[in-house]
Amino acid sequence: MTIVWTVCAFLSGSFMFSYWLGLIAKKNLKTVGDGNPGALNLWKAAGYKLGVVVIILDFLKGYLILLFILGYEKVQGYSIISISLAPIIGHAFSPFLKGKGGKAIAVTFGVWSALSSFEASLAFAVVLAILLSAIKVINRGKSTSTEADGLQVVVGFLLLGAYLYMRDYSDAILWVWLGNFLLLVYTHRYELAVYLKRR
């Protein structure tokens, strides 16, 4: 059953709503921003209304499938690792886009909202807000760059790992965090590389 649930979660995560809604809005996301078929580029291309809709849809495709599976009494222990990571992997490497995908931020929030009853996702949001405020102070109120945003997400999720450890979450959940962290490093690799090169 773990394999079945993992496949179901992967397929849920692989639905690329941003790309499809972009096509409906006659916007080619491959030509917007960094060419990423994600919610941020749809926001830039078609406006905040579609952007917000896609963020919600991306959140739900990680949240609802995990919420349903976690309610299934036979799913427990380490079997939750592959199931939890599957929606994120599906979004980052969608078969609907020939293995390409988005940066998996919204779906990550969805997964962790289901895994921790919103505790971890709220903690992550607070950490991101604090980091954003700190960056703005350093930049004297200037808007941050795409590269700095990528670094903010990765560092923020790294700090979330420390929070989960201090809160004494199970080993299985910590393994989920590690896999998620590595995926976020991968999906933000270009931003991280550019940021580090400029430094």
Residue frames as a rotation matrix with the C-alpha (Angstrom) as fourth column:
MET 1
0.558 0.830 0.000 0.00
0.830 -0.558 0.000 0.00
0.000 0.000 -1.000 0.00
THR 2
0.221 -0.560 -0.798 2.92
0.277 -0.749 0.602 2.36
-0.935 -0.354 -0.010 0.61
ILE 3
-0.784 -0.526 0.329 3.85
0.420 -0.060 0.905 2.09
-0.456 0.848 0.268 -3.07
VAL 4
-0.156 0.826 0.541 0.25
0.947 -0.030 0.319 2.72
0.280 0.563 -0.778 -4.15
TRP 5
0.707 0.433 -0.558 -0.10
0.625 -0.752 0.208 5.78
-0.330 -0.497 -0.803 -1.90
THR 6
-0.170 -0.859 -0.483 3.30
0.271 -0.512 0.815 7.10
-0.947 0.008 0.320 -3.02
VAL 7
-0.755 -0.049 0.654 2.27
0.653 0.023 0.757 6.88
-0.052 0.999 0.015 -6.68
CYS 8
0.289 0.943 0.168 -1.05
0.922 -0.321 0.218 8.59
0.260 0.092 -0.961 -5.93
ALA 9
0.570 -0.136 -0.811 0.73
0.438 -0.784 0.439 11.39
-0.695 -0.605 -0.387 -4.05
PHE 10
-0.564 -0.826 0.016 3.25
0.383 -0.245 0.891 11.79
-0.732 0.508 0.454 -6.87
LEU 11
-0.478 0.458 0.749 0.48
0.834 -0.031 0.551 12.11
0.276 0.888 -0.367 -9.45
SER 12
0.613 0.707 -0.353 -1.32
0.787 -0.587 0.190 14.66
-0.073 -0.394 -0.916 -7.27
GLY 13
0.265 -0.607 -0.749 1.82
0.263 -0.702 0.662 16.76
-0.928 -0.372 -0.026 -7.04
SER 14
-0.613 -0.641 0.462 2.56
0.560 0.060 0.826 16.50
-0.558 0.765 0.322 -10.75
PHE 15
0.346 0.793 0.502 -0.54
0.938 -0.281 -0.201 18.43
-0.018 0.541 -0.841 -11.87
MET 16
-0.684 -0.719 -0.122 0.95
0.700 -0.695 0.166 21.66
-0.204 0.028 0.979 -13.23
PHE 17
0.321 0.937 -0.141 -1.90
0.877 -0.350 -0.329 24.09
-0.358 -0.018 -0.934 -12.69
SER 18
0.150 -0.318 -0.936 0.27
-0.010 -0.947 0.320 27.16
-0.989 -0.039 -0.145 -13.25
TYR 19
-0.848 -0.529 -0.017 1.37
-0.048 0.046 0.998 25.99
-0.528 0.847 -0.064 -16.69
TRP 20
-0.553 0.705 0.444 -2.12
0.833 0.464 0.301 24.94
0.006 0.536 -0.844 -17.75
LEU 21
0.458 0.722 -0.519 -3.78
0.711 -0.648 -0.273 28.13
-0.534 -0.244 -0.810 -16.53
GLY 22
-0.250 -0.644 -0.723 -1.01
-0.112 -0.723 0.682 30.06
-0.962 0.252 0.108 -18.27
LEU 23
-0.921 -0.051 0.386 -1.95
0.350 0.326 0.878 28.39
-0.171 0.944 -0.282 -21.54
ILE 24
0.010 0.997 0.077 -5.61
0.997 -0.005 -0.073 29.25
-0.073 0.078 -0.994 -20.96
ALA 25
0.573 0.138 -0.808 -4.57
0.308 -0.950 0.056 32.87
-0.759 -0.281 -0.587 -20.34
LYS 26
0.875 -0.266 0.404 -2.44
0.409 -0.040 -0.912 32.68
0.259 0.963 0.074 -23.51
LYS 27
0.625 -0.732 0.271 0.77
-0.780 -0.588 0.214 33.18
0.003 -0.345 -0.938 -21.57
ASN 28
0.637 -0.521 -0.568 3.89
0.155 0.809 -0.567 31.11
0.755 0.273 0.596 -22.21
LEU 29
0.973 -0.203 0.113 5.55
-0.158 -0.225 0.961 30.79
-0.170 -0.953 -0.251 -18.81
LYS 30
0.485 -0.840 0.245 8.74
0.830 0.530 0.172 29.58
-0.274 0.120 0.954 -20.45
THR 31
-0.069 -0.476 0.877 9.31
0.706 -0.644 -0.294 33.15
0.705 0.598 0.380 -21.64
VAL 32
0.668 0.382 0.639 8.53
-0.169 -0.758 0.630 34.82
0.725 -0.529 -0.442 -18.30
GLY 33
0.729 -0.402 0.553 11.10
-0.654 -0.171 0.737 35.49
-0.202 -0.899 -0.388 -15.60
ASP 34
-0.320 -0.906 0.278 13.39
-0.787 0.417 0.455 32.51
-0.528 -0.073 -0.846 -15.24
GLY 35
-0.381 0.226 -0.896 11.16
-0.760 0.475 0.443 30.33
0.526 0.850 -0.010 -17.42
ASN 36
-0.997 0.007 0.082 9.94
-0.049 0.752 -0.657 28.31
-0.067 -0.659 -0.750 -14.46
PRO 37
-0.461 0.883 -0.083 6.40
-0.011 0.089 0.996 26.91
0.887 0.460 -0.032 -14.88
GLY 38
-0.614 0.149 -0.775 5.40
0.775 0.298 -0.557 27.94
0.148 -0.943 -0.299 -11.38
ALA 39
0.347 0.888 -0.300 2.96
0.934 -0.356 0.027 30.21
-0.083 -0.290 -0.954 -9.58
LEU 40
0.029 -0.397 -0.917 5.31
0.352 -0.855 0.381 33.20
-0.936 -0.334 0.115 -9.36
ASN 41
-0.913 -0.408 0.015 5.83
0.139 -0.277 0.951 33.35
-0.384 0.870 0.309 -13.12
LEU 42
-0.332 0.877 0.348 2.09
0.869 0.141 0.475 32.99
0.367 0.460 -0.808 -13.73
TRP 43
0.364 0.395 -0.844 1.57
0.758 -0.652 0.022 35.88
-0.541 -0.647 -0.537 -11.29
LYS 44
-0.420 -0.638 -0.645 4.04
0.088 -0.736 0.671 37.96
-0.903 0.225 0.365 -13.29
ALA 45
-0.968 -0.045 0.247 2.53
0.241 0.102 0.965 36.97
-0.069 0.994 -0.087 -16.64
ALA 46
-0.435 0.890 0.136 -1.22
0.494 0.110 0.862 36.99
0.752 0.443 -0.488 -15.94
GLY 47
-0.117 0.385 0.916 -1.68
-0.518 -0.810 0.274 39.00
0.847 -0.442 0.294 -12.76
TYR 48
-0.777 -0.306 0.550 -2.18
-0.615 0.187 -0.766 38.35
0.131 -0.933 -0.334 -9.08
LYS 49
0.189 0.938 0.290 -5.66
-0.952 0.248 -0.180 36.79
-0.241 -0.242 0.940 -9.38
LEU 50
0.754 0.021 -0.657 -4.48
-0.342 0.866 -0.366 33.76
0.561 0.500 0.660 -11.34
GLY 51
-0.305 -0.952 -0.037 -1.30
-0.364 0.152 -0.919 33.73
0.880 -0.267 -0.392 -9.27
VAL 52
-0.487 0.207 0.848 -3.25
-0.867 0.003 -0.498 33.42
-0.106 -0.978 0.178 -6.02
VAL 53
0.627 0.774 -0.088 -5.51
-0.776 0.611 -0.154 30.73
-0.066 0.165 0.984 -7.51
VAL 54
0.476 -0.522 -0.707 -2.49
-0.215 0.711 -0.670 28.66
0.853 0.471 0.226 -8.53
ILE 55
-0.592 -0.686 0.424 -0.77
-0.566 -0.021 -0.824 29.08
0.574 -0.728 -0.375 -5.16
ILE 56
-0.054 0.675 0.736 -3.91
-0.934 0.227 -0.276 27.72
-0.353 -0.703 0.618 -3.50
LEU 57
0.825 0.382 -0.416 -4.15
-0.535 0.765 -0.359 24.82
0.181 0.519 0.836 -5.97
ASP 58
0.057 -0.896 -0.440 -0.48
-0.266 0.411 -0.872 23.94
0.962 0.167 -0.215 -5.51
PHE 59
-0.592 -0.190 0.783 -0.92
-0.791 -0.047 -0.609 24.05
0.153 -0.981 -0.122 -1.74
LEU 60
0.291 0.858 0.423 -3.99
-0.887 0.408 -0.218 21.82
-0.360 -0.312 0.879 -1.89
LYS 61
0.674 -0.021 -0.738 -2.40
-0.463 0.767 -0.445 19.17
0.575 0.642 0.507 -4.09
GLY 62
-0.494 -0.830 -0.260 0.15
-0.182 0.391 -0.902 18.58
0.850 -0.398 -0.345 -1.34
TYR 63
-0.707 0.226 0.670 -2.22
-0.707 -0.230 -0.669 19.10
0.003 -0.947 0.322 1.57
LEU 64
0.248 0.967 0.061 -5.35
-0.966 0.252 -0.064 17.16
-0.077 -0.043 0.996 0.61
ILE 65
0.422 -0.122 -0.898 -3.64
-0.355 0.890 -0.287 13.97
0.834 0.440 0.332 -0.57
LEU 66
-0.677 -0.718 -0.165 -1.52
-0.075 0.290 -0.954 13.80
0.732 -0.633 -0.250 2.61
LEU 67
-0.544 0.558 0.627 -4.50
-0.834 -0.280 -0.475 14.61
-0.089 -0.781 0.618 4.81
PHE 68
0.522 0.770 -0.367 -6.43
-0.816 0.577 0.048 11.75
0.249 0.275 0.929 3.22
ILE 69
0.198 -0.528 -0.826 -3.56
-0.100 0.827 -0.553 9.27
0.975 0.192 0.111 3.41
LEU 70
-0.785 -0.535 0.313 -2.68
-0.322 -0.080 -0.944 10.15
0.530 -0.841 -0.109 7.01
GLY 71
-0.139 0.833 0.535 -6.26
-0.981 -0.041 -0.191 9.36
-0.137 -0.552 0.823 7.93
TYR 72
0.554 0.241 -0.797 -5.74
-0.470 0.881 -0.060 5.84
0.687 0.408 0.601 6.61
GLU 73
0.797 -0.110 0.594 -4.88
-0.582 0.121 0.804 3.82
-0.160 -0.987 0.032 9.70
LYS 74
0.839 -0.478 0.260 -2.40
0.477 0.876 0.071 1.44
-0.262 0.064 0.963 8.02
VAL 75
0.409 -0.708 0.576 -0.05
0.410 -0.421 -0.809 4.25
0.815 0.567 0.118 6.97
GLN 76
0.985 -0.120 0.125 2.42
-0.165 -0.431 0.887 4.92
-0.052 -0.894 -0.445 9.75
GLY 77
0.490 -0.863 0.126 6.11
0.356 0.330 0.874 5.00
-0.796 -0.383 0.469 10.68
TYR 78
-0.425 -0.843 -0.330 8.77
-0.027 -0.352 0.935 5.28
-0.905 0.407 0.127 8.02
SER 79
-0.322 0.377 0.869 6.33
0.907 0.386 0.169 4.51
-0.272 0.842 -0.466 5.21
ILE 80
0.687 0.633 -0.358 5.24
0.542 -0.774 -0.328 8.16
-0.485 0.031 -0.874 5.48
ILE 81
-0.134 -0.834 -0.535 8.62
0.084 -0.547 0.833 9.36
-0.987 0.067 0.143 4.14
SER 82
-0.869 -0.225 0.440 8.15
0.420 0.132 0.898 8.39
-0.261 0.965 -0.020 0.49
ILE 83
0.010 0.966 0.260 4.46
0.996 -0.034 0.086 9.32
0.092 0.258 -0.962 0.57
SER 84
0.548 0.193 -0.814 5.18
0.485 -0.866 0.121 12.79
-0.682 -0.461 -0.568 1.98
LEU 85
-0.362 -0.795 -0.487 7.98
-0.057 -0.502 0.863 13.56
-0.930 0.341 0.136 -0.47
ALA 86
-0.446 0.167 0.879 6.05
0.786 0.542 0.296 12.26
-0.427 0.824 -0.373 -3.49
PRO 87
0.670 0.731 0.132 3.86
0.700 -0.562 -0.440 15.38
-0.248 0.387 -0.888 -4.12
ILE 88
0.552 -0.553 -0.624 6.93
-0.274 -0.827 0.491 17.61
-0.788 -0.100 -0.608 -3.92
ILE 89
-0.545 -0.753 0.369 8.89
0.060 0.404 0.913 15.38
-0.836 0.520 -0.176 -6.29
GLY 90
-0.056 0.630 0.774 5.88
0.925 0.325 -0.198 15.23
-0.377 0.705 -0.601 -8.62
HIS 91
0.866 0.378 -0.327 5.73
0.282 -0.909 -0.306 19.02
-0.413 0.173 -0.894 -8.76
ALA 92
0.261 -0.865 -0.428 9.48
-0.473 -0.501 0.725 19.45
-0.842 0.013 -0.540 -9.29
PHE 93
-0.831 -0.552 -0.064 9.69
-0.365 0.455 0.812 16.71
-0.420 0.699 -0.579 -11.95
SER 94
0.060 0.995 0.075 6.23
-0.505 0.095 -0.858 16.62
-0.861 0.013 0.508 -13.48
PRO 95
-0.532 -0.201 0.822 5.68
0.468 0.739 0.484 13.93
-0.705 0.642 -0.299 -16.14
PHE 96
0.552 0.805 0.217 3.19
0.682 -0.286 -0.673 16.31
-0.480 0.520 -0.707 -17.75
LEU 97
0.877 -0.339 -0.342 6.12
-0.438 -0.855 -0.277 18.62
-0.199 0.393 -0.898 -18.58
LYS 98
0.725 -0.572 -0.384 8.59
0.044 0.594 -0.803 15.87
0.687 0.566 0.456 -19.53
GLY 99
0.268 -0.610 -0.746 10.25
0.890 0.453 -0.051 15.79
0.369 -0.650 0.665 -16.13
LYS 100
-0.747 -0.474 0.467 10.38
0.293 -0.864 -0.410 19.54
0.597 -0.169 0.784 -15.60
GLY 101
0.224 0.877 -0.426 8.45
0.857 0.032 0.515 21.45
0.465 -0.480 -0.744 -12.98
GLY 102
0.633 0.125 0.764 8.24
-0.104 -0.964 0.244 24.26
0.767 -0.234 -0.598 -10.48
LYS 103
-0.359 -0.870 0.337 10.23
-0.403 -0.181 -0.897 25.15
0.842 -0.458 -0.286 -7.39
ALA 104
-0.091 0.415 -0.905 7.81
0.449 0.828 0.334 23.34
0.889 -0.376 -0.261 -5.08
ILE 105
-0.926 -0.248 0.283 7.33
-0.107 -0.547 -0.830 26.03
0.361 -0.799 0.480 -2.43
ALA 106
-0.242 0.921 0.304 3.51
-0.939 -0.301 0.164 26.05
0.242 -0.246 0.939 -2.25
VAL 107
0.478 0.408 -0.778 3.26
-0.295 0.909 0.295 22.25
0.828 0.088 0.554 -2.37
THR 108
-0.530 -0.722 -0.446 5.88
0.314 0.322 -0.893 22.07
0.788 -0.613 0.056 0.38
PHE 109
-0.785 0.331 0.524 3.65
-0.604 -0.595 -0.530 24.25
0.136 -0.733 0.667 2.56
GLY 110
0.223 0.941 -0.253 0.75
-0.854 0.313 0.415 21.94
0.470 0.124 0.874 1.78
VAL 111
0.152 -0.254 -0.955 2.63
0.108 0.965 -0.240 18.79
0.983 -0.067 0.174 2.71
TRP 112
-0.791 -0.568 -0.225 3.90
0.288 -0.022 -0.957 20.20
0.539 -0.823 0.181 6.01
SER 113
-0.486 0.726 0.486 0.49
-0.836 -0.549 -0.016 21.60
0.254 -0.414 0.874 6.89
ALA 114
0.522 0.682 -0.512 -0.89
-0.534 0.730 0.428 18.05
0.665 0.050 0.745 6.67
LEU 115
-0.004 -0.634 -0.773 2.08
0.318 0.732 -0.602 16.44
0.948 -0.249 0.199 8.42
SER 116
-0.793 -0.471 -0.387 2.13
0.520 -0.194 -0.832 18.81
0.316 -0.861 0.399 11.41
SER 117
0.190 0.946 -0.263 -1.42
0.981 -0.190 0.027 20.17
-0.025 -0.263 -0.964 11.58
PHE 118
0.745 0.082 0.662 -0.06
0.373 -0.874 -0.311 23.48
0.553 0.479 -0.681 10.21
GLU 119
0.840 -0.428 -0.333 2.58
0.198 -0.329 0.923 23.91
-0.505 -0.842 -0.192 12.94
ALA 120
-0.080 -0.961 0.263 5.64
0.680 0.140 0.720 23.40
-0.729 0.237 0.643 10.71
SER 121
-0.065 0.098 0.993 4.24
0.935 -0.341 0.095 25.39
0.348 0.935 -0.069 7.79
LEU 122
0.899 0.394 0.190 3.41
0.290 -0.862 0.417 28.32
0.328 -0.320 -0.889 10.07
ALA 123
0.574 -0.775 -0.267 6.88
0.265 -0.133 0.955 28.15
-0.775 -0.618 0.129 11.61
PHE 124
-0.241 -0.645 0.725 8.38
0.909 0.112 0.402 28.15
-0.340 0.756 0.560 8.10
ALA 125
0.366 0.474 0.801 6.26
0.731 -0.679 0.067 31.16
0.575 0.561 -0.595 7.12
VAL 126
0.978 -0.026 -0.209 7.39
0.136 -0.680 0.720 33.06
-0.161 -0.732 -0.662 10.23
VAL 127
0.162 -0.986 0.043 11.04
0.507 0.121 0.854 32.26
-0.847 -0.117 0.519 9.53
LEU 128
-0.187 -0.187 0.964 10.66
0.977 -0.142 0.162 33.46
0.107 0.972 0.209 5.92
ALA 129
0.740 0.531 0.413 9.02
0.472 -0.848 0.243 36.68
0.479 0.015 -0.878 7.09
ILE 130
0.795 -0.507 -0.333 11.84
0.134 -0.388 0.912 37.35
-0.591 -0.770 -0.241 9.56
LEU 131
-0.149 -0.888 0.436 14.49
0.728 0.200 0.656 36.65
-0.669 0.415 0.616 6.93
LEU 132
0.121 0.274 0.954 12.71
0.905 -0.425 0.007 38.91
0.407 0.863 -0.300 4.44
SER 133
0.967 0.254 0.015 12.60
0.216 -0.851 0.478 41.74
0.134 -0.459 -0.878 6.99
ALA 134
0.456 -0.872 -0.175 16.28
0.262 -0.056 0.963 41.25
-0.850 -0.486 0.203 7.77
ILE 135
-0.225 -0.527 0.820 17.20
0.933 0.125 0.336 41.32
-0.279 0.841 0.464 4.07
LYS 136
0.492 0.491 0.719 15.20
0.684 -0.729 0.029 44.51
0.538 0.477 -0.695 3.53
VAL 137
0.933 -0.223 -0.282 16.98
0.079 -0.638 0.766 46.16
-0.351 -0.737 -0.578 6.46
ILE 138
0.041 -0.977 0.209 20.34
0.508 0.201 0.838 45.13
-0.860 0.072 0.505 5.02
ASN 139
-0.401 -0.138 0.906 19.30
0.915 -0.113 0.388 46.41
0.049 0.984 0.171 1.58
ARG 140
-0.875 0.047 -0.482 17.88
0.134 -0.933 -0.334 49.61
-0.465 -0.357 0.810 3.12
GLY 141
-0.111 0.978 -0.178 14.33
-0.244 -0.200 -0.949 48.91
-0.963 -0.063 0.260 2.02
LYS 142
-0.375 -0.075 -0.924 15.16
-0.922 -0.072 0.380 47.91
-0.095 0.995 -0.042 -1.54
SER 143
0.730 0.683 -0.010 13.32
-0.673 0.717 -0.184 44.94
-0.118 0.141 0.983 -3.08
THR 144
0.044 -0.721 0.692 15.16
-0.360 0.635 0.684 41.65
-0.932 -0.279 -0.232 -2.97
SER 145
-0.353 -0.254 -0.900 16.51
-0.935 0.105 0.337 39.84
0.009 0.961 -0.275 -6.02
THR 146
0.653 0.559 -0.511 15.38
-0.610 0.788 0.083 36.47
0.449 0.257 0.856 -7.31
GLU 147
-0.067 -0.787 -0.613 18.71
0.028 0.613 -0.790 35.05
0.997 -0.070 -0.019 -6.14
ALA 148
-0.819 -0.209 0.534 18.22
-0.475 -0.274 -0.836 36.41
0.321 -0.939 0.125 -2.61
ASP 149
0.161 0.959 0.232 14.69
-0.986 0.144 0.089 35.00
0.052 -0.243 0.969 -2.56
GLY 150
0.524 -0.035 -0.851 16.04
-0.252 0.948 -0.194 31.56
0.813 0.316 0.488 -3.43
LEU 151
-0.571 -0.802 -0.177 18.61
0.038 0.190 -0.981 31.78
0.820 -0.566 -0.078 -0.65
GLN 152
-0.534 0.460 0.710 15.90
-0.833 -0.431 -0.347 32.92
0.146 -0.776 0.613 1.76
VAL 153
0.551 0.791 -0.265 13.77
-0.753 0.609 0.251 29.83
0.360 0.061 0.931 1.01
VAL 154
0.305 -0.512 -0.803 16.67
0.105 0.856 -0.506 27.40
0.947 0.070 0.315 1.42
VAL 155
-0.770 -0.608 0.191 18.04
-0.078 -0.207 -0.975 29.01
0.633 -0.766 0.112 4.60
GLY 156
-0.254 0.775 0.579 14.52
-0.949 -0.315 0.005 29.30
0.186 -0.548 0.816 5.99
PHE 157
0.690 0.531 -0.492 13.88
-0.474 0.845 0.246 25.62
0.547 0.064 0.835 5.45
LEU 158
-0.190 -0.839 -0.510 17.22
0.197 0.476 -0.857 24.78
0.962 -0.263 0.075 7.01
LEU 159
-0.808 -0.054 0.586 16.15
-0.494 -0.479 -0.725 26.69
0.320 -0.876 0.361 10.13
LEU 160
0.282 0.958 0.044 12.84
-0.899 0.248 0.360 24.83
0.334 -0.141 0.932 10.04
GLY 161
0.293 -0.265 -0.919 14.84
0.035 0.963 -0.267 21.61
0.955 0.046 0.292 10.40
ALA 162
-0.799 -0.602 0.015 16.37
0.059 -0.104 -0.993 22.93
0.599 -0.792 0.119 13.63
TYR 163
-0.423 0.739 0.524 12.89
-0.895 -0.431 -0.115 23.82
0.141 -0.518 0.844 14.86
LEU 164
0.514 0.642 -0.569 11.55
-0.585 0.748 0.314 20.32
0.627 0.172 0.760 14.09
TYR 165
-0.147 -0.673 -0.725 14.50
0.260 0.681 -0.684 18.76
0.954 -0.289 0.075 15.90
MET 166
-0.914 -0.214 0.345 14.02
-0.226 -0.437 -0.870 20.93
0.337 -0.874 0.352 18.98
ARG 167
-0.114 0.961 0.253 10.30
-0.989 -0.134 0.064 20.14
0.096 -0.243 0.965 18.96
ASP 168
-0.623 -0.273 0.733 11.23
-0.490 0.867 -0.093 16.45
-0.610 -0.417 -0.674 19.12
TYR 169
0.435 0.708 -0.556 9.51
-0.887 0.227 -0.403 15.38
-0.159 0.668 0.727 15.92
SER 170
0.727 -0.075 0.682 9.91
-0.034 0.989 0.145 11.71
-0.685 -0.128 0.717 14.97
ASP 171
-0.364 -0.923 0.122 12.85
-0.008 0.134 0.991 10.38
-0.932 0.359 -0.056 12.97
ALA 172
-0.182 0.373 0.910 10.53
0.917 0.397 0.020 9.71
-0.354 0.838 -0.414 10.04
ILE 173
0.846 0.530 -0.062 9.44
0.490 -0.818 -0.303 13.36
-0.211 0.226 -0.951 9.94
LEU 174
0.387 -0.793 -0.471 13.07
-0.310 -0.593 0.743 14.51
-0.869 -0.142 -0.475 10.11
TRP 175
-0.513 -0.518 0.685 13.87
0.436 0.530 0.727 12.29
-0.739 0.672 -0.046 7.14
VAL 176
0.379 0.712 0.591 11.00
0.918 -0.208 -0.338 13.91
-0.117 0.671 -0.732 5.26
TRP 177
0.844 -0.109 -0.526 12.49
-0.015 -0.984 0.180 17.31
-0.537 -0.144 -0.831 6.13
LEU 178
-0.151 -0.989 -0.006 15.92
-0.101 0.009 0.995 16.25
-0.983 0.151 -0.101 4.83
GLY 179
-0.376 0.070 0.924 14.50
0.833 0.463 0.303 15.01
-0.407 0.884 -0.232 1.54
ASN 180
0.688 0.706 0.169 12.43
0.720 -0.636 -0.276 18.18
-0.088 0.312 -0.946 1.17
PHE 181
0.571 -0.564 -0.596 15.45
-0.122 -0.777 0.618 20.35
-0.812 -0.280 -0.513 1.97
LEU 182
-0.479 -0.800 0.362 17.55
0.221 0.289 0.931 18.65
-0.849 0.527 0.038 -0.72
LEU 183
-0.043 0.564 0.824 14.73
0.990 0.135 -0.041 19.08
-0.134 0.814 -0.565 -3.24
LEU 184
0.888 0.377 -0.262 14.47
0.369 -0.926 -0.082 22.81
-0.273 -0.024 -0.962 -2.47
VAL 185
0.081 -0.937 -0.339 18.23
-0.148 -0.348 0.926 23.17
-0.986 -0.025 -0.167 -2.85
TYR 186
-0.557 -0.273 0.785 17.92
0.632 0.474 0.613 21.50
-0.539 0.837 -0.091 -6.25
THR 187
0.288 0.764 0.577 14.95
0.957 -0.239 -0.161 23.56
0.015 0.599 -0.801 -7.47
HIS 188
0.981 0.010 -0.196 16.73
0.036 -0.991 0.132 26.76
-0.193 -0.137 -0.972 -6.38
ARG 189
0.361 -0.918 0.165 20.20
0.758 0.392 0.521 25.71
-0.543 -0.063 0.837 -7.56
TYR 190
0.050 -0.348 0.936 20.52
0.853 -0.472 -0.221 28.42
0.519 0.810 0.274 -10.20
GLU 191
0.747 0.277 0.604 19.56
-0.024 -0.897 0.442 31.21
0.664 -0.345 -0.663 -7.80
LEU 192
0.896 -0.442 -0.045 21.98
0.123 0.149 0.981 29.87
-0.427 -0.885 0.188 -5.19
ALA 193
0.203 -0.861 0.467 24.78
0.950 0.288 0.118 29.59
-0.236 0.420 0.876 -7.74
VAL 194
0.203 -0.060 0.977 24.27
0.550 -0.819 -0.165 33.17
0.810 0.571 -0.134 -8.99
TYR 195
0.928 0.205 0.311 24.04
-0.129 -0.605 0.786 34.53
0.349 -0.769 -0.535 -5.43
LEU 196
0.718 -0.696 -0.013 27.21
0.366 0.362 0.857 32.78
-0.591 -0.621 0.515 -4.32
LYS 197
0.105 -0.678 0.728 29.04
0.987 -0.021 -0.161 33.86
0.124 0.735 0.667 -7.49
ARG 198
0.451 0.134 0.882 28.15
0.237 -0.971 0.026 37.50
0.860 0.198 -0.470 -6.85
ARG 199
0.970 -0.081 0.228 29.45
-0.242 -0.286 0.927 37.20
-0.010 -0.955 -0.297 -3.30
